[in-house]
C-alpha cells in the first residue's frame, strides 16, 4: 500500500501528468483496487 501511495504522489508532482490521474478520486480508486487484490490473493493462498 505505501508503494501505491508513493507512486501516486510522484505522478502528482509531474507537471505533465494527466489531470485524471492526480486527483483524490484516482487515489481512492487505486486504493480500493489494491485492497481488493490483496484480499483476493490472501483468500486464494
C-alpha positions in Angstrom: 0.0 0.0 0.0 2.7 2.6 0.8 4.2 1.9 -2.7 0.9 2.7 -4.3 0.6 6.0 -2.5 4.2 6.9 -3.2 3.7 6.3 -6.9 0.6 8.4 -7.0 2.4 11.2 -5.1 5.3 11.1 -7.5 3.0 11.2 -10.5 1.1 14.1 -8.9 4.3 16.1 -8.7 4.9 15.8 -12.5 3.9 18.9 -14.4 2.7 16.9 -17.4 0.7 14.3 -15.5 -2.8 13.7 -16.8 -5.4 15.5 -14.8 -7.5 12.4 -14.2 -4.5 10.5 -12.6 -3.6 13.0 -9.9 -7.0 13.7 -8.3 -8.2 12.3 -5.0 -10.7 10.1 -6.8 -7.8 8.3 -8.6 -6.1 7.7 -5.3 -9.3 6.4 -3.8 -9.9 4.0 -6.7 -6.4 2.8 -6.8 -6.5 2.1 -3.0 -9.8 0.2 -3.3 -8.4 -1.9 -6.2 -5.2 -2.6 -4.2 -7.2 -3.7 -1.2 -9.4 -5.9 -3.3 -6.4 -7.5 -4.9 -4.7 -8.1 -1.6 -7.8 -9.7 -0.1 -8.3 -11.9 -3.2 -4.6 -13.1 -3.0 -5.0 -13.8 0.7 -8.1 -15.9 0.2 -6.6 -17.8 -2.8 -3.4 -18.7 -1.0 
